[in-house]
Structure formats: C-alpha cells, structure tokens
Amino acid sequence: MNAPASPVPLPATFDAFAQGSPVSVMARGTVERFLNPELLDKWFKENAVGQYTRQVFFSTLVHLTANVVIGSRKSVRAAYRATPEQMGGSLVAVYQKLQKIDPATSAALVRYASEEAAATIREFHGEPKPLLAGYHAKVLDGSHFGSTQKKIKELRGLKAGPLPGEALLVLDPVLRLPLNVFPCEDAYTQERALLPDVLPTVKPKDVWIADRNFCTRDFLAGIAAKEAFFVIRQHGNLPTWDVTELEPAGEGPTGKIFEQQVAVPQEDGTVEIYRRILVKVDVLTRDGDDHMAILTNLPEDVDAVRIASLYDDRWTIETVFQELEAHLRSEIDTLGYPKAAIFGFCVALVCYIVMAVLKGALEAVHGPGTILNLSNYFLADEIECTERGMMIAIPDRHWKVFRKLTQAEFALVILALARAVDMRRLQKAPTRPRKKQPERLDQPASSHVSTARILALRRGQ
C-alpha cells in the first residue's frame, strides 16, 4: 500500500529526528498515542482491580518499566533517578506500588494495547487476509518466567533460583500480535489449570492452535461448545478409540498425512467425535517422535493437508520470546515479587506490540520482502540509541500532537515517517555457511596462551 503524503505534517521541532531517525519518532509517537499519561491513568481508574492512585500514578510505573524494557535505562532505580521530580513519590513508594499491581490489571493493559495496535495496522493494510478463510486463527502457548535475583529477604538463604510466575499467551498469527495474556503468580501451577480462564474468551469461528500440553477433553469440548474450532496436537494421556481406519489424505512438507475419526469419552458419559490427522514425519521431531497426531473439529471441507500446515506453521510464543529476550528485557530479574514480575512482563509485551506497529507501517510502505529481512536487533538498537537525546531535544509537551490525531491521520503520519526510513540500515547481515571448526588443541601446561605469539606463528616469525 502506497499511502499519500500525510495531510497532518509534524511541527518543525521534529524535522531533524524525522529525517535522521524516523523509526525513533514512529516509536515514540506510537507510545504517545497508545500510552500517554492522561490516557493511561484514565484507563487505570476504569479498569483497576481493587487498587487506587495515591502518590505514584499508573502511567509513571508503565513508563519507568518501559524504559528498562527497551534498554534506555538499566534498572527501575536508574529510570527513577533520571527524573525523580516527575515520579510523584519516593523510590520505595514506586517499588511498593509495583509489588501490588493486580495481574488482571497487567493483562488488561496488554489487551488494550493490542486492540489499539490492531486498529492501526488495519489502517495501514486494510483488513488482512485470514490464515484460514472464514475463521479467526489464534495460537495458544505458555512459558515460565526466568529466575530473579534474591532481593526478597526470604529468598536470600536459598540455593534454588526463585521463579516469579508464568503465563499463557494468545497470539494472532496474521497481525503477529499478542491478543491476551493469562498470568499466574505460582510458577509451579500446571499450565492446564489456567485453561478455564481461557475458555470464556473463545468466540464463534475461532480456530485455536496449540501444542499437546493443552489437549484436555474439557478444553476441546469447551471450544466446540462455543461454536469454535481447534487444531491441537493429541496428548498421549487423552483417552480415545478409533471410529474409522486411517486413510491416506495426501502429503505435506514434513511427511505423509493420514486421517481418521476418533471418539473421546467425556466425564458425563457422553462421547465427542473428532478428526485425527496423523503426520508420519520424514525427520524425527525434537522429542524423537516419528509421527504427530493432531485433533480437530474443523469441517470436512478443510482438508487434512491444510490442517497439518496450520499446526506446523503456527506462530508460537517461542518466536515472541526469542525476540523479546534478544532485543527487549521481557523479564526484569530485579523484580522478584510475582505481581511486579508479571507487570514487567506485560509492559514488555506492550513494547513488543509497539514494535509490531512499526513493522506493519514499514511493510505497508517498503513491501513484505523487506520486512522478512528486517533485523530486530538493529531496529531496537536504533530506537534505544536515539531515545535519550531525542527526548532532551523534543520535550514531552511537543509529543501531544500524536494524541489529537484521528485514527486515519495517525496512520498517515506513521506511514509518511516509514517512507523516510532507510531500510538498508535495518537489514539482517547476509547469512553464510558456517565453516567447519578445527579441533581444539590441548594445552596441558597452561590454561592460557599469548595471542601475539600465536599470530607470530602465522606470519612465520
């Protein structure tokens, strides 16, 4: 999509950065649009669960934590000390507030940011083509948070690493956005125990794609009862019996595909009949399996090869976490209290959503091929390196222009900035075949060598 020039030009204050680092202006403008203090504090007042604002505003916590996530500050303490006069309270008050943010509020922040981002991306591209015509695909996955530092008094004497929680994440594989998050403070809770919280969010015509850890008869039946559908790998403990024989159904990129009907008994004595798609893989899975069984209730007009492809190509939370961990601080290890850790994780997801808006704009202007080669590292580095200087040169009051734009005007401004981005600076380095590493020589007499002497040997000296 080649949008016309923006009818709402930015003030001259932005010119230097709009030309020198337009992607940084895009990022800060999107944050101002979605997460400006007035909007956030109003949103918090309407959505907070059993909380209130006294000294430290919710918007302050979001921006403090976001500064740590994107790397412009190394810690919450460093972010606080940068502008203590704007914090509205002491550092102790900030930490106390972080420790008490309800996980439901943190999760609602992700949903809000995702809805805003989805509306903006649709302005860039129009309504996106669905993964499966007539259905809305959603990917469900989960992960435990990494261990934190032992700053909490009760943890200091422990050898084991303290885990502050876990979360299930719902992803939109078309918009490539986190849609919803279901956090849990107890890291030892089985992920399946969170599925009853997921079921109320299922909508008709959804297609839920998930790994076998989420294959329970209650979850499958619950999705079907909502007039929705699933493509979920079968767990070995799920009780089933064959209704029909396996029949060849085609061949996919990973192996031959077969199909049959199976029965799944329910606790109330009833039986559900599902399709089972069996993929006999050419290469063993990482778990050493030579086949993969997928259960689905999609109608027969969606063929088995397409269903296997949906599962095989699913966009998982692993992809999100790889990008979060590599280029953003998704887990702030200094936040040991579970509620604070969950809040930090959700703010990281919000930052990821902002990055998705930037990618959507760059794709709309420069084409999808350019985005495939986009380096998330260089993108994050560009924003991080420019952020501090830009915020000194362009004070907060000037960014309010982004709040006043309509949705369509905002999209055109972001697209105009995206057009000025030199994509060559953000491209991945070309990949080359790895050279075979030589065998390492043992040096029993010493644990180290002189590099200068080794190089002298190369020169024949």
N, C-alpha and C positions, 0 to 999 in steps of 0.2 A: 504494500500500500504506500503510495507516494502522496502524502498529505500536502496541502498548500502551505505557504508560509504562515506562521502564527499571526492571527489578527490582533493579538494582545502582546505586543513586544514588551520585554522586561525593561525596567528602568536602566539608565546608563550605568548605574552603580555596578551592575552585573557584567558589563561588557568584557572586562579583562578576563574574568574566570569563565564566562560563557564561550570565549574563544580559546583560552589556554587549556581549560579542563572542563569542557561542557558536561562530562559524565558526573563530575562532582556537584555541579549545580543541579543536575537532574536528581541526584540522590538527596541532596539537602532540600530541594523543592518538594520532592515526594514526601519526605518526612514532615515537612511543614504542613503539607496538605492533609496527611492522614493523622499525624501525631502532634499537632501543635498544642501547647499547654492548655489553652482555653477549652479546646475540644476534648482533650483527654480528661481534664478534671470534671467537665460536664458529664462525659461518658461514665467516669468512675462513680459519680454521685448517683447515676441512674442504674448502674449495674453491680456496684459493690455488694458483697455478701457479708453482712454483719460488720462492716467497717465504716470508718468516717475519717475526714481530714481534720487534723488539729493544727500542727505546725508544718509538717512536710507534706507537700502536695504529691498526688499520684503521678502527675506529669514529671515532677522532679525525679522520682525513682526511675521512671521509664528512660529519661534522657541520661541520667547517670549510668544506668546499666547498659544502655545502647552504646555509650562512649567506650565502655570496656569491651563490649562485644565486637565492635568494628576495629578496635585496636588503637583508637586515638588517645586512650588513657589505659594504663597498665592495670589499674585496680579501681574499685569503688572509692577507696580512700583518695587516690590520686585524682579521680574525677571530681570528688567533693572539694579538694583543696584548690582546684583550678578556679572555681568561682564560689567560694563559701558564702558570699553575701547574697547569692541567689537561691540558696538551699532552704531558707525558711526555718532552719533548726540545726542542731548540733550533729556531728558525725554519728554520735551514739544514737540520736533520735532517728537518723536515716537507717542505721542497721536494725534498730528495733522495729521500724516500720516494714523493712524488707522481710523480717522474720515472721510477720503476721499477715502478709498478703494471702488471702484465701486462694487456693489453687483454682477454684471455679472462676474467680475474677481474672486470673492469669490466662486461663483457657479462653474466656470470653474475649480478651484482648486480641488473641490470635484470630478468632472468628471474625471480629470486627475488621481487622486489618486485611484479612483475606477477602472479605466482601468488597471493601473499597478497591483493592487491587484488581479483583476480577472485573469490576465495572470499568476500571481504567483500561485494562488490557483489551476489553471488548471494544472500547472506543478506538484503540489502535488498529485492530484487525477486523472488526465486525464479529458476529457470532462464530466461534471456532467450530471446525468440523469435529463431531464426536468420534471417539475411538471406535464405537460400535453404533451404527445408525439407529436412532430411536431410543438410545439408552444413555444414561449418565454413569460413566465408569468412575469408581472410587477404589483407591488402594488402601488397605489397612495393614499397618505394620507397627512394631513396637521396639523399644530399646530401654535398657537400664542406663542411668546416668553414671558417669565415671566417679571414682572415689575422690573425696575432697581432702583438703588439709584438715588437720586435727586441732582447729582453733577452739572448738567447744570443749569445755573443761572435762566433761565425762568421757571424751574420746582420747584424751592425751595419753593415757596409760595403755591403750590398745595397740597391738601389732597390726591387726587387720585394717584394711582400708575402709573407711566409712562410706557407705553408699546412701546418697540423699533421696533417692526415689527412682521412679520410672515413668514411662508414658506410652500410650498408644497414640498414633498419629494417623489421620485420614488425609490422603493426598488426592489431588485432581491431576491425573496424568496428562490431560490435554493442556490446561493452563499452567501445569507444573507448579502448582501452589499447594501449600498445606491448607486444608479446609477447616480442620478441627483437631483438637488435642484433648486427650483424656489422661490427666496426670494422676499419679498415686504417690503418696509420701513414703509408703513402706516398700523398700526395694525388693523385699522377699515375697511380695504378693505375686501369685501366678497371674500372668497376663490374661488368661482366660477369665479370671474373676472380674475383669473390667468390662467384659462383653455386654453384660446387662445395661451398662451406661451407654454403650454404643447403639444398641437396638432402637431406642426412641428416636434416633436421628436418621434412621433408614426411611427413604421415601420411595414411592412407586416409580418403577422404571430405572431405579438404581441398579448397577451391576457391581457388587462388592468383590474385589480380587484380593486374595490373602493367602498366606502360607499355611501349612498344615497345623501350626500351633493354634490356629483359630477355628479348626474344624471340629466343632462340637454339634451334637444333634439339636440342642436348644437354639444355638445361633443360626444354623442352617434353616431350621423350621421357622424361627422368628423373622428372618429375612423374607422367606416365602410368604409368610402371613401378611406382610406389608405390601404384597404385590410387587416385590422387588426380586432381584436375582443375584446369584453368587457364582463365582468361579474360584473355588478353593481347593487346594491340594488335600487329598484324603490323609487323615492321620491313621496310623496303624491300629490305634485302640478304638476307633469308631466301629461299632457293631454293624455289619451289613451282610446281606446274602444276595447272590446273583438272581436276577429275574430273567435275564436273557443271556445268551452266549456272546462272547467277544466277537466282533466282526470288524474286518479291515475298514478304515474310514479315510485313508489317504496317507500322505507323508508330509511331514513338516521339516523345518531346517535342522531339527535336532534328532529326528528319527521317525520310525513308522508309527502311525497312530491307529488305535482301535477304539471301539465304542461298545457299550452295553448298558442295560438298565440294572440298577441295584435297589434293594429295599433297605431302609434304615428304620428300625423299630424305635418308637418314642416311649417315654416313661408312662404315658397314659394308656399304652396298649395299642395305639394306632400305628400305622406304617406310612412312611413317606417314600415315594418312588423318585429317584434322581437318575440323571445320566452320569455315567462314569467314562471319562476319556482317559485311555491308557496310552502313554507315550513310551515306547521302547527306545531309549536314547542310544545314540551311536557312541557317545563318550560318557563314561561313568560320571554321575553327579559328584559334588564335593563331599557328599556323605557316603559315596561308594555304591549308590543305587544304580541298577541298570534299567530301571523303568520309573515312571512317575504317573500316579493316578490322580486325576482331577475330577472333583464332583461339581455338577452344575444343575440348575433347574431352568436354564435358558431353553426356549422352544426349539423344535427340530429345525426350523429354518435358519438357525445359526449353526453352521456345520462344525464338526469336531476339530478340523484343522484350524479354524478361526478361533475357537475356544482355547486350544492349546497355545496359539500365538498370543492371545490376550494374557495368559498366565506367564508365558515365557518372557514376554517383553514388558512386564509390569515395571512401572517406575516405583522403586521401593524407598523406604525410609533410609536404607543404607546409602542411596545416592544423595539424599538430602544431608545426612550426617557427614558423609565424606566431604561435601562442600562446606558445611558448617564448621567442621573441625579443622579443615585445611586453611580456610580463609577467614573464618569468624570464630570468636570464642563462644561456642554454643554452651559450654559447661565451665562456669567460673568457679575454679576449685577453692576459692576463698569463701564462697557462700556455702557453709556447711549445714545450716538449718534447712530442712526439707522444703518449707514454703518459700524460702529465699532462693533455693536452687531451682525450684520449679519456675519461679518468676523469671530468673535469669535465662532459663531455657526458652521460655515463651517469648521473651524480648528478643532472643537470638532468632527465633522463628519469624518474628515481625521484621527484623532486619533482612532476613532471607527473602521475605515477601517483597520488601522494597527493592531488593536486587532483581527479583523476578519482573517487577515493573520496568526497571531499566532495560533488562534483556528483551522484554516484549517490545519496547519502543525501538531498540536497536535492530531487532528482527524486522519490524514493520518498515524501517527505512532502508536498511542495508541488505535485507534478504536472509532467509533461514540458513543458507550455507555459511554465511559469515559467523552466525551465532554458534554453529556447531564447532567452529574453531576458536571460539572466544575463550580466553584464559580467565577463569575466575580469580586466579591469583593476581594477575595484572589489573583486573577490574577493581578488586578490593584494595590493592596497593595504591592505585591512582586516587581512590576516594580517601583512604587513610592519610596519605601524604599531603593532600591538599586541604583537608578539613580544617585543621587548626588555623592556618594562615587565612583561609577564606572567611572564617567566622570572625577574625580580627578585622579584616578589610571590609566585610559586609555585616554590620551588626544585626542582631535579631529583628529589629523593627522593620528592616527592609524586606525580610522574607515573608512578611504578612501578605504580600501581593498574591502569593500562591493560595492563600485561604479564600480570597474573594472571587476566584475564577469559577465559572461553571465547569461541569464535568467535561464538556466538549472543548472549552477553551483551555483547560488544564492539559488535556491530551494533545492539543495542537502545539502548546508551548513546549511540552516534553519532546514531541516529535521534531520540532524545529531545533532543539538542542541536540537531539540524537543525530540529526543530519550533519552537525558540525564535528562529530566525533571521528577522529582518525582511527579507524578500526585496525590499521596495521600495528598500532602501538599496543593493542589489546589481544593480539592473536597468540595462540599457543606456539611454542617453539616446534619446528617440524620434528617428527619422531624418526629416529634412525634405528636400524637393527642393532641390538646390543652385541658388543664384541665379547667373545669368549674370554673370561678372566683367566690369567695364568695361575698355575698352582703357586701357593704362597710358600716361601722358603722359611724353614725354622731357623731361629737364631737363639740356640740354647745358651750361649754365653751372655746374652744381654736381652733386655726387654725393649730396647730401642736402637735406632740406627741414626747415623748422620745423613741427612738428605743431601747435603753438599757433596759428601764423598760418593754417594750413590750416583749422583748426576755426573761427577767427575769420571766415573767408570764408563758412563755412556759416551763421554767425549774422548775416551781412550787415554785419559791423563793418569 
